Amino acid sequence: MDVGMMMLFTNYGWDDCSDGRVWEEELRLAAIAADSGFDCLWSAEHHFNDYSFVPDNMHLMSHLCALYPHMDVGTAAVILPWHDPLRVAENAAVLDLLSKGKLRLGFGRGLARREFEAFRISMDESRTRFDEAAPMIVEALKSGFIEGDGPHYKQPRTEIRPRPQHSFDNRIYAVASSEDSVKSAAKLGAHVVMFADRPWEMRLPVIEKGREMHREIHGTEPPTIMLTEFVICGTDLEACEEEARQYQGKFVESNFYHYEFLGEHFATVKGYDSYQQKAAIAKEAGMGGAVDGFMKAASWGTPDKILRGLEERHALIGDFELNVAFRFGGTPYDVCERGIKLFAKEVLPVLKSWGPAKAAAAE
């Protein structure tokens, strides 16, 4: 199995943690991951808020690929409606050149109203902007030229320089929860990226639908899905459960706050029907119910408990890649460091023995 480490850069849940300290400590965890057998360093893109602040994850990955040239680097994700597709294609070409073909390029369409408003872009346009920009970028990285004549991007045919040096086949990822997003990922031939925020039995129908769509569109087996989650790992099961309820719970709180899941706007924004359903469930279950559901989906506890849970997940949904965040919801650095080291020592070797699911090497 392919296993990466997810970097969020969040200080939600801390009262006295500066932005500089957040970045310093997250980069220390990246160094541990790079020395411990993880396959890829991943990062989100978020802006303006304690929830997560990584305004340019390609910039970050350029730094990390210089520090750890043996590692793959990935974006989970570049939020396409907030960027010009020409600039995304150019930056991806540069980063892939610097990393010698080790970039895994992930796209998303965004979900937080507060971020769209700051960028002066309507959330109503997120789906159409994504569906227009993503194929332009993928084709540009394949052909070396970008062009478009859609409603959002009237792009004259322009050469990408430096020219793309490596094939991006099997190195395109797309964040997807709803059936519409899974369909967009299938059209791209991308790895679907899902986050552990509800029991996987609830996710299985959409996962299977995405696989079916890929087969219908491309006539090939779909690439492995990547599951991104938030892990508390330790040797004391009871203590880990307490920590998980506190820190995973705080992350759920931050998620509700940042995305305004208890608000009413998802009912009126185009293309967010599945999130309106999630908002309705959240209102009915309350914060306690949402945390319980999150803890059923995410991994926490001793290495043995975590492995048993991942085995059950593997039996349910089949082969997958894993992307693990250790720092979230105010988790103290010593708990994060303990978790990543123990996970790397006792969980990672077992996952590696399950068989390869690694993204194809660049040609």
N, C-alpha and C positions, 0 to 999 in steps of 0.2 A: 504494500500500500504506500501511496505517496502522502507524506504528512508535512504540512507547512505550519508556520507560526504567524498568527494574525496580530497586527499592530494597530491599536485604536487611538492612542494618545488622548486620553480622557482624564479630566480631574473632577468629574461629577462624583460627589460623595466625600470629597476632601474639603476641609475648611481653610487649610493653610498651605496648599500645595501649588507652587507657582507653575506657570506654563513651562518655564525652562527646566524645572525639576522633572516634570512629566516627560519631556522629551529625553532628558538625560537618562532617566531610569528605563524608559522603553527601549532606548538604544542599547542599554546594558543587557536587557533580556534578549535583544537581537544577537548580541555577541555570544551569549550562552547557546542560543539555538543554532547559530552557525558552527559552533564547536561540538555540537551534541548529536548530529545525525539527522536533523530536520532537512527537508528537501528544498524548501522555498520560504522566503520572507515575503509576507503579504501586508498590504496596508489599505485601509479605507480612504475615502475622500470625504471630509466634512469640514464645515466652516463655522466660525463666529460664536461657538457655544461650547460650554463645558462638556457636553455629550461626547464630542470628539473634535479635534482641530488638526487636520492634515490637509491644508488647502491645496497642496500639489504633491500627490503621491509619486508621480514620475520623478520629480526633483529629489524626493527622499530616496527612491530606489537607485538613482544615479550615484548617490553617496554610498549606499549599502553595497552595490555591486563592485565599487572600487575597494571597499574594505574586505569583502568576502567573495572573491572572484569564483570560488567553487560553488556558490549558492545560486539557485534560480531566484528571481525577484518577480513579484506579481502585484497587480493593481486590482483590488476588490472593493471598490471599482473606480474607474474614471466615470464621473457622472456627465454623460454626453450632452444633455440639454444646457449645461452651464459652460460649454466650450465650443469653439469653432472646430469643426471636424478636420480642417486643414492643419490646424496647430496640433491637434491630437495625433494625427498621422506623422507629422514631422517629429514631434517629441518622442513618439514610439520608435521611429526609425533610429533616432540618435541613441536612445536608451538601449535598444537592442544591439546596436553596433558596439556600444561601450561594454555591454554585458556579454558580448560574443554569442548572441543568440539565446540568452537565458531569460528573456522577458516573457512572462505570461500576462497577456493583455486582457484585463477584465473590464467590462462596461456595465453601467447601471443607468437608470433613468431618474433616480432621485425620489424622495418621499416627503421631505420636510418642507412644509409651507414656508417656514421662516427663512430657509435658505433660498428658495425660489424668489421670494419677495426681495431679498437683498440683492439678488442678481437681476431683478426687474424682468423676470421671465414668468409667464403664466404656467401654473401646473397643468392647466388644460392642454398645453402643447407638449407635455413631456413624452407621451407615447409617440406622437407623430415625429417629434424631433429625434427621438431615439431611433425609430425605425427608418428614418431618412439618413441619419448620420452614420450609424453603425456599419451598414454595407458599404458606404463610401470609403470609410477608413479601412475596412478589411480588404476591399479591392485595391486601394492605394498601396497597402503594404504588400500586396501580391504583384501588382503590375508596375509599381513605381510612379503611377500617375493618379491624381485625384480629380474628380469632376462630379458635378451634380446639377440637376435642374428641377429640384423639388420646391415645394412652397416655402421652405425655410432656408435652404442653402443653394443659392444660385452660384455654383462654383465653376469658373472656367477651368478647362483641362490644364492642370499644372503639375510639373514634375516634382517629386519629392527628392530633396537632396539634404544629407547624403542618401543615396539610393538604398532601399532596403536590401540587406545583405543575406538574410536567412528566411526560409519559409516559415510562416506563422501557422502552418497546418497543425491542428491539435493544440495550439497555444492561445486560442481565443476563448474567453470566458464571459458569461453574462449572468448578472444577478437576476433571479426570477422567483417569484412566489405565486403570482396569479397565472391563470391559464394563458392570458394574453402575453405575459412576459415569457412564459415557457415557449409559446409559439414563436416569438421573436428570436429567442435563443436557438430554437430548432432551425429556423430559416438561415441563421448565421452558421450553423454547424458547430455551435459553441458548447463548451462545458457549462451546464447549468450550475449556478452557485445559489445555495439555500442556507439560511441561518437557522440555528436551533432555537426556536422560540415557541414551539408547540409540539405535542406528541407526533412522532413520525408516522403513525398510522393515519393521522389526518392528512399528512403530506403525500402519502403513497399514490392516491389517484392522480394527482397533478404530475408527479414524477413519471408515472407510467404513461400518461398522456403525452408528455414531452418526448419520451423515447419513441412512442408510436409516430408522432409528428416527424421526428428526425428520419425515421426509416422511410416514411412516405415521401418526404422531400428529397432525400439524398440517396436512398437505396442502400445505405450502409448502416452498421450498428452505431448507435450514438456514443459520443465520448462519455467518460465517467462523470457523474455528478460530483461536485465538490460541496461538502458540508462544513460550514463554518460555525464554531461553537465556543463556549466560554467555560473554562475548566478550573475546578478547584481540586488539587491532588495532594494527598498527605497519607500518613501512616495510621492515623487515628480516625476511624470511620465516624464516630460520634462527633468529634471536633470538626471534621470536614463537612458534615451535614449542617452543623451550626454556621460554619463559614459560608457554605453555599447559599443557605437561606439568607444570610446577611448580604453577601456581595453579589450573588446572582440576583437576589431580590432588589438590591439597589440598582443594578443594571436595568432590570425590568422597569423600575421607576423612572430611570433616566430615559429609557426608550419611549415610555408613555409621554413623558414631558416633551422630549425633542420632537416627536412626530405628532403630538397632540391627538393621541388615539381616543381620548375621551371627548374630543370636540365633535362638531357636526359637519365639518367641511368636506369630509370624504364622500358624503352623500351627494354633493353637488359638483365635485371635480371630475372631469372626464377621465376615464381609464383607471379608476381606483376602486372599482366595485368590491374587489376581494378585501381591500383594507377597510371598507365600510363594514363588511361582515366581521372582520377582526375587531373593529371598534365596538360593534354591537356585543360581541362575545365578551370583550374586556369590561364593558359597562355592566353586563349581567353578572360576571364572575367576580368583579372587583379586583383590587390589587392582590389580595391573598390568593384568589383562584388563579390569577395570571402567573404568579410566582410558582405555584404548585405545578401548573402546566409547563412552565419553563424548566423547572427542575426535573420533570419527567423526560424532557427532550435532551437536555444538556448532560454533560458528564461531570461527575463529582465523586469524591471518596478515595478509597485506597486504589492502587493500581489494579488489583484483582477485580474490584467492583466496576471500575471504568472499563476494563477489558470485557467483562461479561456483558455490560451494556452495549458496547460496540459490536460484539458478536451477535447479539440479538438484532441490532440495527442492520448489520450485514445480511443476516438471514432474511430480514424483512424486505429490504430495498435492493439488495445485490451489491455489486462492487461500487466503491466510492473512494474519492480522495477526501482527506481530512485537513482542516485548517483551524488551528487552535489558538484562541486568545487566552492569556493567563492574567492580564491586567485589565480590570474593568470594575465599575461599581464601587470604587474606593478600596479595592483590595490592597493591603499594605505590601510594600515591595518585598519584604522578607517572605510573605506567603506566596507571592508570585515566583520568586526565585526558588523557593522550596519546591513548588509545584512543577516548574519546568524541568528542574534537575531530576526529580523523582520520575516524572513522566518519561523523560528521555532515557533514563536508566532501565525502567521496568516495563513501560508500556510500548515505547517506540520499537524496540527490537521484535516484539511479538507482532505488532502491526506490519512491520517490514516482511515478516515471514509469510504473510497472507498472500503474497503475490504482487507483481508489479501493476501499478496503475499510474505510473509516472507519465507526465506529458512527454510527447515525442521530442527527441533531441533535434535541435536545429540542423538543417541540411547545409 
